[in-house]
Amino acid sequence: MKMIVTWLSTGLRRLENTLLALLLTVMVILAVGQIVQRNLFDSGFVWTDEFLRILVLWLTVIGALVASRTDQHIRMDVLVRFVPERVQLPLRRIIFALTAAVCGTLAWHGYHFVRIEAEFGSVLLGQYPSWWFQSVIPVGFALISWRYILLMIDPPSADSAAQDLP
């Protein structure tokens, strides 16, 4: 069982890193191309700005997923730093559980948002259903919630967290 979890974790890590690099590359190329087209040729592709907004959404959610990999995401844990060492681990586990619950709630509501978008038939980029692009919201928050559940079960040490950065 542990081998399967390790294999899935490694595969997800590679997919996340690849997607981040690919999304950022496409965003830079499109943004620079749009600037060049507007300034030199007084034209541009109609769909570029909308597509860039979609890419920002995906980059943000996948970036948050990568940051949650070893609890490197934004956190408010001032209390953990000032309590005795014997209380820190249980307190961190409570914080991980609360974070998982919040992200799970966001995934749930994100799912309902995407479902409503699908029911209304909203489109992006002129013809594509918007829910295709917005589905990253519930999926991303569900994966972040899952990561924090795993962190709650087996919290990383300070040394392993620093070594596991992308």
Rosetta blueprint (number, residue, H / E / L):
1 M L
2 K H
3 M H
4 I H
5 V H
6 T H
7 W H
8 L H
9 S H
10 T H
11 G H
12 L H
13 R H
14 R H
15 L H
16 E H
17 N H
18 T H
19 L H
20 L H
21 A H
22 L H
23 L H
24 L H
25 T H
26 V H
27 M H
28 V H
29 I H
30 L H
31 A H
32 V H
33 G H
34 Q H
35 I H
36 V H
37 Q H
38 R H
39 N H
40 L H
41 F H
42 D L
43 S L
44 G L
45 F L
46 V L
47 W L
48 T H
49 D H
50 E H
51 F H
52 L H
53 R H
54 I H
55 L H
56 V H
57 L H
58 W H
59 L H
60 T H
61 V H
62 I H
63 G H
64 A H
65 L H
66 V H
67 A H
68 S H
69 R H
70 T H
71 D L
72 Q L
73 H L
74 I L
75 R L
76 M L
77 D L
78 V H
79 L H
80 V H
81 R H
82 F H
83 V L
84 P L
85 E H
86 R H
87 V H
88 Q H
89 L H
90 P H
91 L H
92 R H
93 R H
94 I H
95 I H
96 F H
97 A H
98 L H
99 T H
100 A H
101 A H
102 V H
103 C H
104 G H
105 T H
106 L H
107 A H
108 W H
109 H H
110 G H
111 Y H
112 H H
113 F H
114 V H
115 R H
116 I H
117 E H
118 A H
119 E H
120 F H
121 G L
122 S L
123 V E
124 L E
125 L L
126 G L
127 Q L
128 Y E
129 P E
130 S H
131 W H
132 W H
133 F H
134 Q H
135 S L
136 V H
137 I H
138 P H
139 V H
140 G H
141 F H
142 A H
143 L H
144 I H
145 S H
146 W H
147 R H
148 Y H
149 I H
150 L H
151 L H
152 M H
153 I H
154 D L
155 P L
156 P L
157 S L
158 A H
159 D H
160 S H
161 A H
162 A H
163 Q H
164 D L
165 L L
166 P L
